[in-house]
């Protein structure tokens, strides 16, 4: 499933753009435009801890995760334009 929405978790995210939910693992990936990274949230844990999947990504806009045979692959689109 692929979603695009604005998320406001001011203590962790800044200007979030794209989101991807991997249903099999119940994991949410968020393209965090303002902080220039991609965060991964395990929705099975109540602790609220996250994993930084990619850092220093200039203007991340969308995220897609392919659940590959050996390991997941992340595809990140970036915003270029006005």
C-alpha distance (Angstrom), angle and dihedral (degrees) to the residues before:
residue distance angle dihedral
X1 . . .
X2 3.78 . .
X3 3.78 124.7 .
X4 3.77 135.4 179.9
X5 3.78 118.8 -162.2
X6 3.76 143.8 128.7
X7 3.78 114.3 -100.4
X8 3.77 124.3 -166.3
X9 3.80 115.2 -158.0
X10 3.78 97.1 144.1
X11 3.81 94.4 -173.1
X12 3.82 92.4 59.3
X13 3.81 113.5 10.1
X14 3.79 134.5 50.4
X15 3.81 121.7 -162.8
X16 3.79 96.7 -19.5
X17 3.79 114.9 -160.9
X18 3.80 119.5 171.4
X19 3.77 127.8 31.8
X20 3.79 132.9 -171.6
X21 3.80 125.4 -168.1
X22 3.80 116.9 -155.3
X23 3.78 99.6 -157.8
X24 3.80 96.6 -168.9
X25 3.81 92.2 62.2
X26 3.82 97.0 24.9
X27 3.81 89.8 -125.1
X28 3.79 126.1 148.4
X29 3.82 120.7 -152.2
X30 3.82 118.5 -162.7
X31 3.82 128.9 -166.7
X32 3.82 101.5 -140.7
X33 3.80 104.8 -158.0
X34 3.81 97.1 -178.4
X35 3.80 96.2 49.6
X36 3.83 94.9 38.7
X37 3.79 96.6 -126.1
X38 3.80 146.0 91.9
X39 3.81 118.1 -115.7
X40 3.79 128.5 -159.1
X41 3.82 120.4 -150.9
X42 3.80 122.5 -167.5
X43 3.80 104.1 -143.0
X44 3.81 90.9 -162.3
X45 3.80 93.0 67.6
X46 3.77 123.0 73.9
X47 3.81 94.1 -159.5
X48 3.80 94.3 88.1
X49 3.79 92.9 -134.7
X50 3.79 117.7 150.7
X51 3.78 138.3 -162.9
X52 3.78 121.5 -134.0
X53 3.83 103.5 -130.8
X54 3.82 97.5 -178.9
X55 3.81 131.1 10.3
X56 3.80 133.5 -161.0
X57 3.81 93.7 20.8
X58 3.78 106.9 160.1
X59 3.85 108.2 -128.6
X60 3.83 101.9 -20.5
X61 3.80 108.2 -157.9
X62 3.81 110.8 167.3
X63 3.81 135.2 16.3
X64 3.80 131.9 -157.9
X65 3.80 124.7 177.9
X66 3.80 121.1 -159.0
X67 3.79 111.1 -155.4
X68 3.79 95.9 -138.2
X69 3.80 126.3 -169.0
X70 3.82 95.3 -106.6
X71 3.81 101.5 26.3
X72 3.81 139.1 -21.6
X73 3.81 118.1 -85.8
X74 3.81 120.1 -147.3
X75 3.80 122.3 -147.1
X76 3.80 116.0 -164.6
X77 3.80 125.6 -171.3
X78 3.78 118.9 -158.4
X79 3.78 131.0 -149.1
X80 3.79 114.8 -110.7
X81 3.76 116.9 171.8
X82 3.78 144.9 46.5
